[in-house]
């Protein structure tokens, strides 16, 4: 699907805002304008394409086509197709096609004077008349024929109440045919004499609405009139003289008429209809007329009304199809869901996205004709929200209500479409949930941005995004957090998987979280072996010890914080930390919860060749005292005794800590101490259907995440 000529007219006929910064501007309502969409003035031919190359020959009929996008134009050389979306003129069949059935069977047809479309299940039938007595219809790539009444000359047609209604020029009558389930006309008869009913000698147009049938024609003393036959089939009203040559109605029942030089909107109301000139100037000479807002017509003969903002007229003498467009109002809108895949390699992705956005906009505004300008759809690089311009028809626009409705829309169509699209890839990054600050929305957003930045670097593609971190549930792997990467569907291949696996985005994510914490909110507990021997500790007990260490560190910091209020805690140690990683995403806020890593073992390669058991504790905020010094003076002898089986129990109790007197006595010495921070990560393999690690559950429960078998 491409942005087409008719839609392009709506898009390009307005002021285009190309700036990415949303500005407070007045919504601009524009005047109608006319554009030539097929043919060239005074030139005939059978040339498909777009203006100025396309050619028409004496267009005499115009109607809706087989799809909402298609318009049909009957010409002397064939039945032509016009696409509202692409703006291209095509050919359905030429005048040399042989007609099947009826009195004209086996011969070619004449110039179609009127046509109408009817949808049947998943197919359609196109009916047309060409001044002969039979009604012709195009179905299954054939032109079929059905005779109506003797000596008829059918000139105009419409569908009303499931039957065909046609004007008969010779018999001055209204002819009807019933339609079967498969669309074939049958039981045709001459229903009503129109010369007596309407006073017409010539019949040039017909349409129908829920109010009845409307016929355009001329009498011996009237240059042009519209005859309205009511639903009771007996009430006949003439809607006043206006030199009308054709009449058309929209799907909603709005009525439009056309003279040779003007377009009118009619509101039937008894014998005195409300009449409004839509476009054109009376008495315009038949000369080449330019496109633009100074709308002038020459020898118009047919009109097709799609909506008030989209009307089409033909000129048999000028060989033109022209569109009269009322530009919509441009309204800035924002979608706050997943970023849309703008700029992705798949060529039709943006069209699909716009199609769903259009559905959401129309649902939010309770309209049917609102559009989206595809050129305005983009993802804000700072907020990852999708911004676009909605094109709201002037008749639907309300300054305050429209913007509010767009802001409050549910956007269910685009949300479902994005879910479907991004589910075509399954790349994700897995982390230890204990390290993820779920209580801080800002911190979670910073984490996903860092991960996305790193994935962009690894894959060398600048438009990769990431979902917010979520904790997996019911997966058999407890305390695992997942961040889904949002990337093009074409990235669902082994090369991408291998690149991401080699990049170890899990390790990157853990390191990024630590760097976001900063040196002032991160402390280490180092327990050397000897004497702290963890060799006999089971995984369950190891996790109990982990939380035991965490609890006692936080208690010690609580004491130091209270002493600091009395001026007795050690001064803070200067720390240089950029709080920056992952391609430049910086988080400057605070974390709202503390956490602790799993225990890691490192071997000292120099004397005394001992092992070091290290925990890193991440603090919820910065302290205005030396947190590392405060933690360094925790007394871990009870833990050592427990590990050495000196104290036997089913679980480890909270250890003692250095009290107030101890801290005050050691404050001066402790202020001179520094603590090396050992950066470690819980190892989790991120992709290729693998999830491997032992991660910490919320205390006291423990379940380890085991590696799934590869396919």
N, C-alpha and C positions, 0 to 999 in steps of 0.2 A: 504494500500500500504506500503510495507516494502522496505527498501534499499536492493536491490538484489545482486546476485552474480556477474552478469556482471557489474552492477554499482559499486559494492563493489571493483571489480578489478580496475576500474578507480579511485576510491577513495583511495584505500589502496596502489596502486602502486606508489604513489607520496609521497614526504616528507610532513608530517602532522604537521601543526603549531597549537599547542594547547594553546599557550599563548594568553591572552586576550588583550595584548598591541600590537597595530599595529606597526610593525617595517619596516624599509626601507630595503628590501632584494631583491636580484636579482631573477627574475623569472626563475625557473629551468625547462628545457626541459629534459624529461627522454627518455630512449630507450624503444623499444617495449619489451613486455614480454609475455610469454605463460602460461596459467593456465588450468589445467584439470577441467572441469566444470561438467562432467557426466561420469560415468563408472570408471572402474579400469583396469589397464594394464593386459591383458591376461585372465581376468575373465569375464564370460558371466552370464546372468541372466535377470530377469524381476523385478528389485528392484527399487522402487521409492525412492526419497529423495535427499540428497546432498552428494557430495564426502566426505569421501571415501566410503560411504555405497551404493550409487546408482550403478546400473548395466545396461549395454547395451549388446545386442547380435548382432554382425555383422552389425553395422550401414551402410546403403547403400544409404540413401536419406536424404536430409536436405533442408528445405525451411522455409519461414516466415509462422507464424501461423495465427490464427483467430483474434488476437489482436497485437498491436505493441510490446507487451511484450513477446509474445509467439513465440517459434521456434519449428518446428516439425522435428522429426528424425525417418525415416523409418528403422525398424530393422527386424530381422528374427522372433521376437516374437510379434511384434505389432507396431502401430504408436505411438511413444512416444512424450510427450510434455516437453519442457524446458522453464522455466520462467526466463527471463533476470533480473527481479526485485527481485525475491526471491531466485534464484539459484537452484530451486527444479526441479527434474525430475519427470514427471508424466506419465500417460498412457491415451491416447485418446480411443483406442480400441485395442484388441489383434488380433492375427492372426487367431483366431478361429471364428471371426465374419463372418456371412453368407452374401454373396454378393447378391444383388437384381438386376435382369435383366441381359441382355447380355448372351453370350455363357457360362460364368462362373457362372451364377446365381444359387444360392443354395449351392455353394461350398465356401470354404475358399480361401483367396487370398495368393499369394506368397510373397516373400520378396520385399517390395517397393524399386525400384532402383532410382526413381526420383519423386519429388512432386512439386506442385506449388499452391499458394493460390490466390483466387479472391474474393474481397468484393462485395456483392450485397446488396444495401440498408443498412439495419441494420443487415444483416446476412452475412454469408460467405460460400464459397464452397472450399473444398480441393480436388484437383485432384492428382492422382498418377498412376504410371505404374509399373508393376512388371514382365516384360519380356513376357507377354502374349499379345494377339491381341486386347484386350479391354482396354479402359481407364476407370479407376474406380474413383469415386468421393464421398466424404463424405459430406452429407447434411442432416440436421434435424435428426441427430443421426442415420443415415442409410448409409451403403456403397452401392452405386448404380454402375451400369456398363453399358457401351455403346461400342458395337463392332465397330471397325474402318475399317480395310481392311483385306482381307483374308491372312492367313498364316503370320501375322505380329508378330514381337517380339519387343515390345516397350520398349526402354531403358532409354530415357531421354526426358524431356518436359519443355516447357516454354509457356508463353502467350505473343502474339505479335499482335497488331492491333485488339484486341478483339477476337482472335481465338487461339486455342491450336495448338502448333507445337511440334511434337514428332519425335524422331529418331526411325527408324525401322531397327533392326539389320539383320533380315533375308532378307528382300527385298532391303536393302541398300538404303533406301529412307527417305524422309522427309514427314511425314503424318500430315495433318491438319484436324481440326474439328472446325466448327463454334460453337459459344456458344449462346444459347437463353437467353432471359431476366432473366429467373430463374436459369441460370447457366448450363442447360443440354446441353451436346455435341450433335451435329447433323451434317449431311452432311459431313461425314469424307471421305477423299480421299488421295491417294498417290500423293504428289505434285511434288517432285523432286528426281531424282536419285542422291544419294550422293557419290556413289563410283566413278562415272564419274566426278561429280562436284568438290568434295573435295579430291578424291583419298584415302578415308578411307575404311577400311574393318570392323573396330570396332568403335562404337560410344558410348562415355562415359559421355558426358556432353553437355548441351545447355543452352544458355541464350539469352536475347534480350535487346537492348537499342534503343534509338532514331536513331542510325546509322545502325541498322539492326539486323541480327541474327548471333550468334557466336556458332560454334559447335566444341567441343573437340573430337578428335578421333585419331586412329592409322591406318597406312597403312601397306602394306607388307614390305615396306622399310623405313618407318618413325616411330620412337619410340613414337611420340606424336606431334600433331600439332593443330592449331586452324584455322578453315575455316570460313571466314567472308562473309556472303551473304548480299549484300547491299539492300537498300530500293527499288531499281528497280527490285529486285528479279533475276537479271541476272548477276550482277557484283559479282564475287567471288574472294576473296583474301585469300591467305594463310599467316598467320602471323608468319611464321618461326618455326623451330623445337625447342622444349623445353621439350620433354617428358611429355607434359601436359596430365592430366587425367580428369580434370574437369575445368569448367569456370563458373563465377558468376558475377553479376553486382549489383551495388547499385541503389537506387531509383533515384540518380542524374546522373546515366549513367557511373560511373567509372567501369572499367573492371578489374577483377582479375582472374588469372588462378593458378592452383595448379598442381605440379608434386608429386611424391611419397614422396619427402623430402623437397620441397620448395614452397613458395608462391610468386607470381609475380604480379606486376601491369602493365597492358598493355594499351598503348595509340595508337589505330589504326591510322596509317598514311601510306596509300598505302601498298606496299609490304614490307616495312621496319618499323615495329611498334617500338615505344619507349618502351623499356622493362626495368623494375627495379625490382630487387630482394627485396621483402618486409621482408621475414623471412625464416629461415632454412638454412641448409648446404647441398650441393649436395653430394650424396653418403653416407649419414648417415646410418650406419648399424641398423637393426631393433632390437634394444635393448630398455629397459625401459629408457625413457628420462625424466629428472627432469623438473619441472616448473621453471620459472625465465627468466632472460634476455638472457641466453645462449640457444637460441631457436633451438631445433633439433626435427625433426619429423621422424616417422616410418610408411611407407606404407599408406600414405594419399590417400584417394579416392574421397572425396567430399569437396567442399568449399561453404560457404554462406557468402557473403559480405554485412554487414549492413552499414558500413562506413569505411573509411580508418583507423579509430582508433578502430574498432570493427569487427573482422573477426572470423569466426568459421570454423573448419575443423573436419572431421571425419576420423577414421582409422578402416576399417572393420576388419583388422587382429588383431589390438590391443584392439578393443572394446571400443574406447574412443571418446568423444566429447571434443574438446579443443578450448579455446578462445585465440586469439592473440590480445592483447590490447596495444594501444599506449597511455600512460598516458597523461592526459591533463595538462595544465599549471594552477597553482593555483593563483588566483588574489583576493586580499582583496577588499571588496566592502562594502558600507554603504547605508542603506535605512533610510531616515530621517522622515518618516511618523510616524503613530501611532506605539507604541512598539508591536512587534509580541508576540503572546501568547506562548512563549517557557516555558516549565515547568508547563503547565496547566494540570489539571486532565484528560481532554479528550484525549484518547490514540492516535487518528488519527489526532489531530489538527496540529502537526508539519509536517506530511506528506502533508497535504493540503496546509499549508503555503509554504513549499518548492516547491510544484507543481506550485504555482502561481509565486513564485520568479523565477523559471526556465523560465516561459513564459516571464517575464519581462526582464530577462537577455538576452534571445535569441532575443527579440525584440530590446533591446538597442544595441546589437552587430550585429544585422542582421545575426544571425546564426540559426541553427536548432538543433545542437548537444551539446550546452553548458549545464552544469549541476550545481547543488549546492551540496556542501558537507554538509549534514544535521547536522553532529556533530559540525560544526563551527558556526551555527546560534545561536546568543545570543543577549540580549539587554544590552547595555552598562549602568551600574547602574548610571553613572554620567551624561550622556547626554540623556539617553532614546532613543538613536538611535539604529537601528538594524544593527549588523555587521555580515558578512558571507563571505565565500570563494567561489568564482565562479570558476568552473572548465571549462576552455576554451580549446577546442581542438587545438592542436599545429598548424594545418593548418589554423585556424581562428585567431590565436593570433598575435597581433602587440603590441609591448611593450608600446608605448605611447598612441596609439589610443584606445587600449582596455580599459585601466584604465579611460581615459577621457570619453569614451562612457558609461561606467558603472556609472560614476559620474553624467552624464547628462541625464540618463535614466528617463522616465516618471513614471515607476513603477505603471501603471494603474491597472494591474491585482491584485497585492498584496494590493493596496489601497482599491479596491472594495471588496476584500476578507475580509480584516480587518473590513471594515464598516459593512459588512454582519454579521461577527462574533460578534462584540461588540454590534450590535443592538439587539442581543438576550437577553441582559440585559438592564434595563432602570434606573439604580440607578444613581442619580445625586444630587448635592449639589447646593442650591440656595442662592444667596446673594443679598444685596443691591448694585445696580450698582454704586451708588454715592461713595461708599467706595472702588471701584475697580479701580486701577490705569491703565487704558487702554493705556495710553501714554507711558508706560514702559514695553517693552517686557520681560525684566529680572524680573521685579516685578511680572508680570503675571505668569511667569514660576515658580517663588518661591512659589506663592500662591497655584498653582495646586500641587506642590510637597508636600507642607505641608498637604494639604487635603488628598492626596494619602497615605502619611505616617500614618495619623490618621486612615484612612480606613483600612490599613494593620493591625494596632494594634487592632482595633475593631473586625475585622474578622479573625485575627490570620492567615493571608495569606500574604507572603512577596512579591508577584508579582502583586499587584494592582497598576494601573497607573491612570492618569487622563488627560483629554483633557484640552487645554487652556481655560480660562474663555471666555464665549461669552454672549453678551446681547441678551435676548430673544426679538423677534419681532413678532408682530401679535398674541401674546398668550393671550391678554386681561389683562396681568399683566405687567404694565410698570415699567421700571427701575429694572428689575429682571435679575440678571446675573446667568448663569448656568455653572457648572463644571461637565461634565459627567465623571463618574467613569468607568474605563476600567478593567473588571474582567472576570473570567471564565464564560462561558455560563451556566455551571451547578450551578452558584450562583443565577440564576433566580428563587428564591423561597421565601416563606414567612419568613423563619428564618432569611435570610440575610436582608430582608426589615425591620424586627422588630429590629434587632441589630443596623442597621444604623439609624433608626428613634430614637431609645433610646439614641444613642450617640450624637444627636443634632449636626451634622456636620456643620449646618449653623452657630450656635453660635460659634463653634470652628473656622470656617473660619473667622468670623468677629473679634474674639479675636486674631487670628493669624495675620490678617492684621494690627491690632493696635500694636501688639508687634513688627511686622516688621517695623512699623513707628518709634518706639523708643520714649523715654521720651522727647528727644530734638526736636522732630518734632510733638508733640502732646500737645495741650492746651485745657483747659476746660473753659466754661462760665457757671457759676452757678447763677441762678436768683431765689431767695427765694420768697415764697408766704406765708404771705404778704411780699412785696407789689405787686409782679408780679402775677396777677391772670389770668390764661389761661382758666378758666372754661367756658367762653362764646365763645371761639374761635372755628370756624368751621375747618374741616380738610384742606380745601383749604387755609384758612387764616393762619393756623398753618404752612403750607409749605412756604407761603410768609414770615412769621416771621423767619423761619429757614434760608432762604437765605438772609434775612435782617441781621441776626446775622453774618452769614458767611461773607457777604460783608464788614461789618464794622470792623470785626476782621482783615481781610486782609488789609484794609485801614490803620488801626492802626499800623499793623506790617510794612507797607510800610513807615510810618512816622518814626518809630523807626529805621528802617534800614538806612534811610537818616541821622538821627541824629547820629547813630553809626559811620557813616563815618566822622562825625565831633568830635567824642569822647564824645558825650553827652548822649548816651544810657546806660542803666544799664548793668553790666557785666553778662555773662552767668552763670547759676547756674549748678553746677556739677550734672550729672545724671548718675546713674548706670543702664545700660540696656543691656541685653545680645543679643537683637535682635534675639532671638532663641525660636522656638516653633515647635510643630508638628513633634516630632521624630527626631530632630537634623538638619533639613534643615535650613540653615542660609542665610539670605539675607543681604548683606552689601552695596548695592547700594543706590541710592537716588530715591525718588518718584518725579514725574514731575508735579503733580497737587495737589491742595488742595481739601479737601472735608469736609463734616460735617455730623454728625449723626442726626437722628431724635431726637426730644426733649424727654427726659425721666423724669418721675416724681418719686421722692423718698420721703418717709415720715420720718421725723425726730422723733424718738421715745423718745427723751429726750427734755426737755425744750429748746427752746420755742415751740416745737412741730409744727414747720412749715414744709411746703413742699418745696422741692428743684426741680427746673426745670433746667436740665443740658443738655448742648450741648458739644460734643467733636469735635474739629476742628483739622484736620490733615493737616500739612503744607507740601509744596512741597519739602522743603529742610531744613537743619539745619541753624539756624541763629547764628552769633557770638555775640549775646547779649541775655539777659534774656527774652525770648518770653513770658513766663507766666506772668512775671511782667508787660510787655508791654500791654498784653491783659487785665490784671486785672484793669487797670485804665481807660478802656473805660466807658464813661458816658451813662448809659442805661435809663436815666430819660425820654427821649422822648418815648422810648418803653413803659415804665410804664404808661406815660400819655395816650398813645394810647390805651393800654389795659384797662385803667380806663375810657375810653371815654371822657377824657378831650379834646383830639384832635380828631375830627371826620373827616374821609376821606375814600375814597374807597380802598385805599391801604396805606401801611405804607411807609413813606419816610426814607431815610438813616438818622440815628441818628448822633448827633455830637460826637466828641471824644476829648480826652485830647490833647491839642496842644503842641507845642514845649516848651513853657514856663512852662506849667504844668508838662511835663515830666522831664525837667531839675530840677524843684523845688522838685519833688518827687523821683528823682533818688536814692538819698542816702537811704531814708526810704524804697523805693520799693525794693532795692537790698536785704533787710533783710526778705522780705516776701516770703513765699512759697505757692504754690498752690497744693492742693490735686487733683489728677486726678481720676475722676470717670469713671470707665470702664463700658460701657454699649454697648449693641448690639441690632441692629434691629432684631426682632425675626421673623424668617422665618422658617416654618416647611418644612423639605427637601423632604421627599419621601411619598410613598403610594399615589401617584397622588395628593398630597396636596401642595398648595402654599399659605401660609397665612402670611400677613403682610401689613402694610401700609408703602410703601417705597417712597422715594422722587424722583419726576421726575426732569428732567432738567428744571430749571426755565424758564418760568413761568408756564408751563403746569403741570397739576396734574391729575393723574388717580391712584386710589388705587387698589391694588391687593387683590382680594377677594378669599375666600377659596372655592375651587371647591368641589362639592358634591362627596362623595366617592361612588364607584359602590356598 
